[in-house]
Amino acid sequence: MNVISDSTDRMLQANSSVTPLSPAKKNPHHAPKRGSKHGARPRKGQFQKNFSQGLTAQPQKTESQKAQAKRLKNAIPAKGKLRIIPLGGCEEVGRNMTVFEYENDIVIVDMGLQWPEEDMHGIDYIIPNTAYLKGKEKNIRGVIITHGHYDHIGAVPHLAPMLGNPIIYGTPLTLGIIAKRQEDYKSTPLRLKSIQKDSVLQLGKFRATFFGVSHNIPGSLGVVLDTPVGKIVHTGDFKLDASTSGDAPAEIAKIKDLGKQNILALMADSTNATEPGHQLAEHDIQGNIDEILSQAPARVIVGTFSSLLGRIQQIIWAAEKLGKKVIIEGFSMKRNVELAQQLGYMTVKKGTIIDVKDMRHYADNKIIIMCTGAQGEDNAVLMRIANKEHRSLKIEKGDTVVFSSSVVPGNERAVQRLKDELYRLGADVIHYKMMDVHAGGHAKQEDLLELINMVKPQYHIPIYGNHSFLRIHAKVAMRAGIKPDHIFVADNGQVIEFGLDRKGILTKEKVPSDYVFVDGLGVGDVSNIVLRDRQMMAEDGMIVIITTISGKNGKLIHSPDIISRGFIYMREQKELVETIRTKVKNIVNDHNKTNSQINEAYIKEALRNDLGQYIFTKTQRRPMILPVVIEV
Ligand SMILES: [Zn+2]
């Protein structure tokens, strides 16, 4: 017996462990994902459009000769040139990773993930493509992680082992989050080295110093890389808040001092570059939080991101002022709060945080519950409470539910459904739009202008954001007096070079930056073809045609079996099923008129094409057709 199904053929082709993917990518028009980060999983996207463009391409099985030649050429370092290569984060919010290369020395800043688009079925997340670093592992002097958000640390468990396990530098909280997350992956132990904002690192020919920035997670750093061609400043995610909650505020004096240091280039966060004005300071919202918490008639349930530690701290402070107790629900949030407390990034009075079991000892208006799920995520605590699936918490009449984070674009419908459900159960809902209970963690236009004016760079490089964000950020840089030809808006993988004469150029050279998908335990083993299959099945379902053919005379032994999933409900479409069956018989019999030997590939191809066309004319649908030919 010889069973051949279509998908196996394809699957067998892509068996390498890490496959850089061909072209499902490169669309500067990605749906904006402002604030798309910190633990939520956006659902919408433009992947479909990108994807159909890539349909004709085959997955890269082995490195082509051309690619190999290019890689070998790349392996020889350019003399006296600093190469800056964003491997991700320049066409999207997320997947942040920048390579700095000077001759035989490489320093990497950040190693983040990107959440999948809506139509990337089954994909957990996307990580940067590090094909460029293949063969250069020994040159990597260190990886600097600016802060502990997933779009800056998320690829570490996958990429660190592939890159020769380089030393990873970060503040204690950042490293703590990396280390805790590493426990979920059974990969090699990481080499972590703690730094503070006054640390100095000599990494080959690079010397790295740091400045504290305010963001909505403590321990966030900006980086100053002193290179042989000049100093490059990289902000990480930042806003200019001199009074942030929890951790130390932005080190404005240090940033101002950079203005005297003849900075060659400034690379700055564009996440909120499309928004005019200044970002709110975290303390601006403390008053609002105090007010909501003091006026709530009964319990307050606050939904937010588990890594929004600044917000969690503010609520704890408000609770302490008002004599209320705080319950933290959700594994990741609990883990982060414990870690931040242990490391001294969070101050919590003894007895403020209580266990959910002890809730009944307190009056309802003394209780604040902090949990994950403000994005309507299926498995998060807030959704489980609303769906009555949570083991110890349920919505009671009079509860106030506060959504304390902006909705990631694409999650609007899920959040709306969640709010409706909460109202139905008797809760009152307060969203950040109604009151300022949310302040973003990123600089807006006027903040960016201020930054550029303080740092006074010769060149400006907007990073972290969709292409349009970078373009708008570039306009801000022009307002600050940077010459247009000194502003580089790069795509992912595009190489920026600076020479010893301090002249910069945005080259046309592109290193691979295509998506690498993480799906369950597999990294890079889901190819475009697998995704296309998933997409076809999601759209029009699939139909399996099983034909049993005699090996002696090539005749059908019995009537073909037809199985439909997600295409039609067969019991209600008997007529259509019968015509499909007849069509299948005809296709097989036609084939046998000319050839008594069985040619399975031919039969399968005919079934796919002729039957596909027939089904389309009958139904206007294009289900995936899976012909199975059994020879007996
Ligand atoms: Zn961040």
Residues whose N, C-alpha, C, O or C-beta is under 5 A from the ligand:
A	BS01	ZN	H149 D237
